Amino acid sequence: MDALLYLIPIALLLGGGGLIAFLWSLKSGQFEDMEGEANRILFDDDDAPKSD
């Protein structure tokens, strides 16, 4: 029972930290273009140097 006195505040701090990190990622635009990076791998770059 004494362990709960330590575990509950630690869990709340970790959850709050995760929430703060998520809100920061939303504000900084991390989730703006979910399809662009996923589809970029499918297209060839014509600017790549050709090896002989």
mmCIF file of the N, C-alpha and C atoms, coordinates in Angstrom:
data_MODEL
# 
_entry.id   MODEL 
# 
loop_
_atom_site.group_PDB 
_atom_site.id 
_atom_site.type_symbol 
_atom_site.label_atom_id 
_atom_site.label_alt_id 
_atom_site.label_comp_id 
_atom_site.label_asym_id 
_atom_site.label_entity_id 
_atom_site.label_seq_id 
_atom_site.pdbx_PDB_ins_code 
_atom_site.Cartn_x 
_atom_site.Cartn_y 
_atom_site.Cartn_z 
_atom_site.occupancy 
_atom_site.B_iso_or_equiv 
_atom_site.pdbx_formal_charge 
_atom_site.auth_seq_id 
_atom_site.auth_comp_id 
_atom_site.auth_asym_id 
_atom_site.auth_atom_id 
_atom_site.pdbx_PDB_model_num 
ATOM 1   N N  . MET A 1 1  ? 0.818  -1.190 0.000   1.00 0.00 ? 1  MET A N  1 
ATOM 2   C CA . MET A 1 1  ? 0.000  0.000  0.000   1.00 0.00 ? 1  MET A CA 1 
ATOM 3   C C  . MET A 1 1  ? 0.865  1.258  0.000   1.00 0.00 ? 1  MET A C  1 
ATOM 4   N N  . ASP A 1 2  ? 2.029  1.175  0.623   1.00 0.00 ? 2  ASP A N  1 
ATOM 5   C CA . ASP A 1 2  ? 2.926  2.334  0.634   1.00 0.00 ? 2  ASP A CA 1 
ATOM 6   C C  . ASP A 1 2  ? 3.487  2.620  -0.758  1.00 0.00 ? 2  ASP A C  1 
ATOM 7   N N  . ALA A 1 3  ? 3.572  1.572  -1.584  1.00 0.00 ? 3  ALA A N  1 
ATOM 8   C CA . ALA A 1 3  ? 4.108  1.762  -2.929  1.00 0.00 ? 3  ALA A CA 1 
ATOM 9   C C  . ALA A 1 3  ? 3.204  2.649  -3.772  1.00 0.00 ? 3  ALA A C  1 
ATOM 10  N N  . LEU A 1 4  ? 1.893  2.622  -3.493  1.00 0.00 ? 4  LEU A N  1 
ATOM 11  C CA . LEU A 1 4  ? 0.969  3.461  -4.251  1.00 0.00 ? 4  LEU A CA 1 
ATOM 12  C C  . LEU A 1 4  ? 1.230  4.943  -4.028  1.00 0.00 ? 4  LEU A C  1 
ATOM 13  N N  . LEU A 1 5  ? 1.759  5.287  -2.873  1.00 0.00 ? 5  LEU A N  1 
ATOM 14  C CA . LEU A 1 5  ? 2.069  6.690  -2.612  1.00 0.00 ? 5  LEU A CA 1 
ATOM 15  C C  . LEU A 1 5  ? 3.174  7.201  -3.533  1.00 0.00 ? 5  LEU A C  1 
ATOM 16  N N  . TYR A 1 6  ? 4.000  6.296  -4.038  1.00 0.00 ? 6  TYR A N  1 
ATOM 17  C CA . TYR A 1 6  ? 5.056  6.670  -4.974  1.00 0.00 ? 6  TYR A CA 1 
ATOM 18  C C  . TYR A 1 6  ? 4.619  6.463  -6.420  1.00 0.00 ? 6  TYR A C  1 
ATOM 19  N N  . LEU A 1 7  ? 3.890  5.388  -6.677  1.00 0.00 ? 7  LEU A N  1 
ATOM 20  C CA . LEU A 1 7  ? 3.560  5.033  -8.054  1.00 0.00 ? 7  LEU A CA 1 
ATOM 21  C C  . LEU A 1 7  ? 2.511  5.950  -8.676  1.00 0.00 ? 7  LEU A C  1 
ATOM 22  N N  . ILE A 1 8  ? 1.537  6.381  -7.922  1.00 0.00 ? 8  ILE A N  1 
ATOM 23  C CA . ILE A 1 8  ? 0.488  7.245  -8.480  1.00 0.00 ? 8  ILE A CA 1 
ATOM 24  C C  . ILE A 1 8  ? 1.044  8.596  -8.917  1.00 0.00 ? 8  ILE A C  1 
ATOM 25  N N  . PRO A 1 9  ? 1.843  9.302  -8.110  1.00 0.00 ? 9  PRO A N  1 
ATOM 26  C CA . PRO A 1 9  ? 2.408  10.572 -8.613  1.00 0.00 ? 9  PRO A CA 1 
ATOM 27  C C  . PRO A 1 9  ? 3.366  10.374 -9.793  1.00 0.00 ? 9  PRO A C  1 
ATOM 28  N N  . ILE A 1 10 ? 4.126  9.283  -9.774  1.00 0.00 ? 10 ILE A N  1 
ATOM 29  C CA . ILE A 1 10 ? 5.026  9.020  -10.903 1.00 0.00 ? 10 ILE A CA 1 
ATOM 30  C C  . ILE A 1 10 ? 4.224  8.774  -12.166 1.00 0.00 ? 10 ILE A C  1 
ATOM 31  N N  . ALA A 1 11 ? 3.134  8.013  -12.076 1.00 0.00 ? 11 ALA A N  1 
ATOM 32  C CA . ALA A 1 11 ? 2.288  7.744  -13.241 1.00 0.00 ? 11 ALA A CA 1 
ATOM 33  C C  . ALA A 1 11 ? 1.641  9.034  -13.745 1.00 0.00 ? 11 ALA A C  1 
ATOM 34  N N  . LEU A 1 12 ? 1.215  9.886  -12.842 1.00 0.00 ? 12 LEU A N  1 
ATOM 35  C CA . LEU A 1 12 ? 0.621  11.158 -13.256 1.00 0.00 ? 12 LEU A CA 1 
ATOM 36  C C  . LEU A 1 12 ? 1.646  12.059 -13.938 1.00 0.00 ? 12 LEU A C  1 
ATOM 37  N N  . LEU A 1 13 ? 2.864  12.078 -13.429 1.00 0.00 ? 13 LEU A N  1 
ATOM 38  C CA . LEU A 1 13 ? 3.916  12.893 -14.063 1.00 0.00 ? 13 LEU A CA 1 
ATOM 39  C C  . LEU A 1 13 ? 4.270  12.360 -15.448 1.00 0.00 ? 13 LEU A C  1 
ATOM 40  N N  . LEU A 1 14 ? 4.383  11.050 -15.581 1.00 0.00 ? 14 LEU A N  1 
ATOM 41  C CA . LEU A 1 14 ? 4.692  10.479 -16.892 1.00 0.00 ? 14 LEU A CA 1 
ATOM 42  C C  . LEU A 1 14 ? 3.553  10.704 -17.883 1.00 0.00 ? 14 LEU A C  1 
ATOM 43  N N  . GLY A 1 15 ? 2.318  10.556 -17.420 1.00 0.00 ? 15 GLY A N  1 
ATOM 44  C CA . GLY A 1 15 ? 1.176  10.821 -18.289 1.00 0.00 ? 15 GLY A CA 1 
ATOM 45  C C  . GLY A 1 15 ? 1.106  12.278 -18.702 1.00 0.00 ? 15 GLY A C  1 
ATOM 46  N N  . GLY A 1 16 ? 1.369  13.186 -17.762 1.00 0.00 ? 16 GLY A N  1 
ATOM 47  C CA . GLY A 1 16 ? 1.390  14.613 -18.094 1.00 0.00 ? 16 GLY A CA 1 
ATOM 48  C C  . GLY A 1 16 ? 2.512  14.950 -19.065 1.00 0.00 ? 16 GLY A C  1 
ATOM 49  N N  . GLY A 1 17 ? 3.662  14.311 -18.881 1.00 0.00 ? 17 GLY A N  1 
ATOM 50  C CA . GLY A 1 17 ? 4.766  14.528 -19.823 1.00 0.00 ? 17 GLY A CA 1 
ATOM 51  C C  . GLY A 1 17 ? 4.435  14.040 -21.225 1.00 0.00 ? 17 GLY A C  1 
ATOM 52  N N  . GLY A 1 18 ? 3.767  12.901 -21.296 1.00 0.00 ? 18 GLY A N  1 
ATOM 53  C CA . GLY A 1 18 ? 3.337  12.401 -22.603 1.00 0.00 ? 18 GLY A CA 1 
ATOM 54  C C  . GLY A 1 18 ? 2.315  13.308 -23.251 1.00 0.00 ? 18 GLY A C  1 
ATOM 55  N N  . LEU A 1 19 ? 1.399  13.841 -22.460 1.00 0.00 ? 19 LEU A N  1 
ATOM 56  C CA . LEU A 1 19 ? 0.400  14.769 -22.985 1.00 0.00 ? 19 LEU A CA 1 
ATOM 57  C C  . LEU A 1 19 ? 1.057  16.054 -23.473 1.00 0.00 ? 19 LEU A C  1 
ATOM 58  N N  . ILE A 1 20 ? 2.017  16.557 -22.725 1.00 0.00 ? 20 ILE A N  1 
ATOM 59  C CA . ILE A 1 20 ? 2.729  17.769 -23.144 1.00 0.00 ? 20 ILE A CA 1 
ATOM 60  C C  . ILE A 1 20 ? 3.499  17.527 -24.440 1.00 0.00 ? 20 ILE A C  1 
ATOM 61  N N  . ALA A 1 21 ? 4.155  16.365 -24.559 1.00 0.00 ? 21 ALA A N  1 
ATOM 62  C CA . ALA A 1 21 ? 4.883  16.042 -25.785 1.00 0.00 ? 21 ALA A CA 1 
ATOM 63  C C  . ALA A 1 21 ? 3.933  15.915 -26.975 1.00 0.00 ? 21 ALA A C  1 
ATOM 64  N N  . PHE A 1 22 ? 2.766  15.320 -26.763 1.00 0.00 ? 22 PHE A N  1 
ATOM 65  C CA . PHE A 1 22 ? 1.788  15.193 -27.839 1.00 0.00 ? 22 PHE A CA 1 
ATOM 66  C C  . PHE A 1 22 ? 1.264  16.550 -28.273 1.00 0.00 ? 22 PHE A C  1 
ATOM 67  N N  . LEU A 1 23 ? 0.932  17.410 -27.317 1.00 0.00 ? 23 LEU A N  1 
ATOM 68  C CA . LEU A 1 23 ? 0.435  18.741 -27.666 1.00 0.00 ? 23 LEU A CA 1 
ATOM 69  C C  . LEU A 1 23 ? 1.505  19.570 -28.362 1.00 0.00 ? 23 LEU A C  1 
ATOM 70  N N  . TRP A 1 24 ? 2.755  19.402 -27.952 1.00 0.00 ? 24 TRP A N  1 
ATOM 71  C CA . TRP A 1 24 ? 3.851  20.107 -28.637 1.00 0.00 ? 24 TRP A CA 1 
ATOM 72  C C  . TRP A 1 24 ? 3.971  19.634 -30.081 1.00 0.00 ? 24 TRP A C  1 
ATOM 73  N N  . SER A 1 25 ? 3.844  18.312 -30.302 1.00 0.00 ? 25 SER A N  1 
ATOM 74  C CA . SER A 1 25 ? 3.962  17.791 -31.661 1.00 0.00 ? 25 SER A CA 1 
ATOM 75  C C  . SER A 1 25 ? 2.804  18.265 -32.536 1.00 0.00 ? 25 SER A C  1 
ATOM 76  N N  . LEU A 1 26 ? 1.620  18.405 -31.963 1.00 0.00 ? 26 LEU A N  1 
ATOM 77  C CA . LEU A 1 26 ? 0.505  18.960 -32.732 1.00 0.00 ? 26 LEU A CA 1 
ATOM 78  C C  . LEU A 1 26 ? 0.761  20.413 -33.104 1.00 0.00 ? 26 LEU A C  1 
ATOM 79  N N  . LYS A 1 27 ? 1.270  21.182 -32.158 1.00 0.00 ? 27 LYS A N  1 
ATOM 80  C CA . LYS A 1 27 ? 1.496  22.613 -32.391 1.00 0.00 ? 27 LYS A CA 1 
ATOM 81  C C  . LYS A 1 27 ? 2.621  22.856 -33.385 1.00 0.00 ? 27 LYS A C  1 
ATOM 82  N N  . SER A 1 28 ? 3.623  21.981 -33.399 1.00 0.00 ? 28 SER A N  1 
ATOM 83  C CA . SER A 1 28 ? 4.762  22.199 -34.286 1.00 0.00 ? 28 SER A CA 1 
ATOM 84  C C  . SER A 1 28 ? 4.559  21.610 -35.678 1.00 0.00 ? 28 SER A C  1 
ATOM 85  N N  . GLY A 1 29 ? 3.392  21.004 -35.927 1.00 0.00 ? 29 GLY A N  1 
ATOM 86  C CA . GLY A 1 29 ? 3.082  20.552 -37.280 1.00 0.00 ? 29 GLY A CA 1 
ATOM 87  C C  . GLY A 1 29 ? 3.606  19.172 -37.623 1.00 0.00 ? 29 GLY A C  1 
ATOM 88  N N  . GLN A 1 30 ? 3.812  18.318 -36.671 1.00 0.00 ? 30 GLN A N  1 
ATOM 89  C CA . GLN A 1 30 ? 4.327  16.979 -36.946 1.00 0.00 ? 30 GLN A CA 1 
ATOM 90  C C  . GLN A 1 30 ? 3.321  16.111 -37.690 1.00 0.00 ? 30 GLN A C  1 
ATOM 91  N N  . PHE A 1 31 ? 2.040  16.405 -37.583 1.00 0.00 ? 31 PHE A N  1 
ATOM 92  C CA . PHE A 1 31 ? 1.004  15.587 -38.184 1.00 0.00 ? 31 PHE A CA 1 
ATOM 93  C C  . PHE A 1 31 ? 0.330  16.282 -39.358 1.00 0.00 ? 31 PHE A C  1 
ATOM 94  N N  . GLU A 1 32 ? 0.991  17.223 -39.983 1.00 0.00 ? 32 GLU A N  1 
ATOM 95  C CA . GLU A 1 32 ? 0.390  17.975 -41.078 1.00 0.00 ? 32 GLU A CA 1 
ATOM 96  C C  . GLU A 1 32 ? 0.219  17.143 -42.341 1.00 0.00 ? 32 GLU A C  1 
ATOM 97  N N  . ASP A 1 33 ? 1.259  16.462 -42.776 1.00 0.00 ? 33 ASP A N  1 
ATOM 98  C CA . ASP A 1 33 ? 1.236  15.745 -44.051 1.00 0.00 ? 33 ASP A CA 1 
ATOM 99  C C  . ASP A 1 33 ? 1.589  14.287 -43.805 1.00 0.00 ? 33 ASP A C  1 
ATOM 100 N N  . MET A 1 34 ? 0.592  13.480 -43.497 1.00 0.00 ? 34 MET A N  1 
ATOM 101 C CA . MET A 1 34 ? 0.840  12.077 -43.182 1.00 0.00 ? 34 MET A CA 1 
ATOM 102 C C  . MET A 1 34 ? 1.091  11.251 -44.441 1.00 0.00 ? 34 MET A C  1 
ATOM 103 N N  . GLU A 1 35 ? 0.539  11.649 -45.579 1.00 0.00 ? 35 GLU A N  1 
ATOM 104 C CA . GLU A 1 35 ? 0.677  10.872 -46.809 1.00 0.00 ? 35 GLU A CA 1 
ATOM 105 C C  . GLU A 1 35 ? 1.923  11.237 -47.610 1.00 0.00 ? 35 GLU A C  1 
ATOM 106 N N  . GLY A 1 36 ? 2.430  12.443 -47.458 1.00 0.00 ? 36 GLY A N  1 
ATOM 107 C CA . GLY A 1 36 ? 3.558  12.889 -48.280 1.00 0.00 ? 36 GLY A CA 1 
ATOM 108 C C  . GLY A 1 36 ? 4.809  12.070 -48.064 1.00 0.00 ? 36 GLY A C  1 
ATOM 109 N N  . GLU A 1 37 ? 5.204  11.866 -46.833 1.00 0.00 ? 37 GLU A N  1 
ATOM 110 C CA . GLU A 1 37 ? 6.411  11.096 -46.540 1.00 0.00 ? 37 GLU A CA 1 
ATOM 111 C C  . GLU A 1 37 ? 6.226  9.627  -46.874 1.00 0.00 ? 37 GLU A C  1 
ATOM 112 N N  . ALA A 1 38 ? 5.021  9.111  -46.714 1.00 0.00 ? 38 ALA A N  1 
ATOM 113 C CA . ALA A 1 38 ? 4.776  7.702  -47.006 1.00 0.00 ? 38 ALA A CA 1 
ATOM 114 C C  . ALA A 1 38 ? 4.843  7.432  -48.505 1.00 0.00 ? 38 ALA A C  1 
ATOM 115 N N  . ASN A 1 39 ? 4.417  8.378  -49.313 1.00 0.00 ? 39 ASN A N  1 
ATOM 116 C CA . ASN A 1 39 ? 4.424  8.178  -50.759 1.00 0.00 ? 39 ASN A CA 1 
ATOM 117 C C  . ASN A 1 39 ? 5.723  8.609  -51.412 1.00 0.00 ? 39 ASN A C  1 
ATOM 118 N N  . ARG A 1 40 ? 6.532  9.367  -50.734 1.00 0.00 ? 40 ARG A N  1 
ATOM 119 C CA . ARG A 1 40 ? 7.773  9.879  -51.323 1.00 0.00 ? 40 ARG A CA 1 
ATOM 120 C C  . ARG A 1 40 ? 8.754  8.763  -51.657 1.00 0.00 ? 40 ARG A C  1 
ATOM 121 N N  . ILE A 1 41 ? 8.703  7.670  -50.912 1.00 0.00 ? 41 ILE A N  1 
ATOM 122 C CA . ILE A 1 41 ? 9.617  6.561  -51.167 1.00 0.00 ? 41 ILE A CA 1 
ATOM 123 C C  . ILE A 1 41 ? 9.294  5.852  -52.475 1.00 0.00 ? 41 ILE A C  1 
ATOM 124 N N  . LEU A 1 42 ? 8.073  6.014  -52.977 1.00 0.00 ? 42 LEU A N  1 
ATOM 125 C CA . LEU A 1 42 ? 7.646  5.304  -54.177 1.00 0.00 ? 42 LEU A CA 1 
ATOM 126 C C  . LEU A 1 42 ? 8.135  5.961  -55.457 1.00 0.00 ? 42 LEU A C  1 
ATOM 127 N N  . PHE A 1 43 ? 8.536  7.211  -55.399 1.00 0.00 ? 43 PHE A N  1 
ATOM 128 C CA . PHE A 1 43 ? 8.919  7.939  -56.600 1.00 0.00 ? 43 PHE A CA 1 
ATOM 129 C C  . PHE A 1 43 ? 10.440 8.005  -56.717 1.00 0.00 ? 43 PHE A C  1 
ATOM 130 N N  . ASP A 1 44 ? 10.921 7.873  -57.958 1.00 0.00 ? 44 ASP A N  1 
ATOM 131 C CA . ASP A 1 44 ? 12.354 7.943  -58.202 1.00 0.00 ? 44 ASP A CA 1 
ATOM 132 C C  . ASP A 1 44 ? 12.795 9.403  -58.253 1.00 0.00 ? 44 ASP A C  1 
ATOM 133 N N  . ASP A 1 45 ? 14.012 9.626  -57.773 1.00 0.00 ? 45 ASP A N  1 
ATOM 134 C CA . ASP A 1 45 ? 14.606 10.955 -57.878 1.00 0.00 ? 45 ASP A CA 1 
ATOM 135 C C  . ASP A 1 45 ? 15.401 11.018 -59.171 1.00 0.00 ? 45 ASP A C  1 
ATOM 136 N N  . ASP A 1 46 ? 15.067 11.954 -60.034 1.00 0.00 ? 46 ASP A N  1 
ATOM 137 C CA . ASP A 1 46 ? 15.806 12.111 -61.283 1.00 0.00 ? 46 ASP A CA 1 
ATOM 138 C C  . ASP A 1 46 ? 17.119 12.861 -61.053 1.00 0.00 ? 46 ASP A C  1 
ATOM 139 N N  . ASP A 1 47 ? 17.264 13.494 -59.908 1.00 0.00 ? 47 ASP A N  1 
ATOM 140 C CA . ASP A 1 47 ? 18.470 14.270 -59.626 1.00 0.00 ? 47 ASP A CA 1 
ATOM 141 C C  . ASP A 1 47 ? 19.593 13.431 -59.068 1.00 0.00 ? 47 ASP A C  1 
ATOM 142 N N  . ALA A 1 48 ? 19.357 12.160 -58.839 1.00 0.00 ? 48 ALA A N  1 
ATOM 143 C CA . ALA A 1 48 ? 20.380 11.306 -58.254 1.00 0.00 ? 48 ALA A CA 1 
ATOM 144 C C  . ALA A 1 48 ? 21.519 11.088 -59.253 1.00 0.00 ? 48 ALA A C  1 
ATOM 145 N N  . PRO A 1 49 ? 22.764 11.139 -58.785 1.00 0.00 ? 49 PRO A N  1 
ATOM 146 C CA . PRO A 1 49 ? 23.888 10.914 -59.701 1.00 0.00 ? 49 PRO A CA 1 
ATOM 147 C C  . PRO A 1 49 ? 23.909 9.471  -60.194 1.00 0.00 ? 49 PRO A C  1 
ATOM 148 N N  . LYS A 1 50 ? 24.257 9.322  -61.472 1.00 0.00 ? 50 LYS A N  1 
ATOM 149 C CA . LYS A 1 50 ? 24.306 7.991  -62.075 1.00 0.00 ? 50 LYS A CA 1 
ATOM 150 C C  . LYS A 1 50 ? 25.715 7.428  -61.921 1.00 0.00 ? 50 LYS A C  1 
ATOM 151 N N  . SER A 1 51 ? 25.806 6.203  -61.471 1.00 0.00 ? 51 SER A N  1 
ATOM 152 C CA . SER A 1 51 ? 27.125 5.565  -61.346 1.00 0.00 ? 51 SER A CA 1 
ATOM 153 C C  . SER A 1 51 ? 27.453 4.813  -62.619 1.00 0.00 ? 51 SER A C  1 
ATOM 154 N N  . ASP A 1 52 ? 28.688 4.927  -63.063 1.00 0.00 ? 52 ASP A N  1 
ATOM 155 C CA . ASP A 1 52 ? 29.121 4.251  -64.310 1.00 0.00 ? 52 ASP A CA 1 
ATOM 156 C C  . ASP A 1 52 ? 29.860 2.985  -64.000 1.00 0.00 ? 52 ASP A C  1 
# 
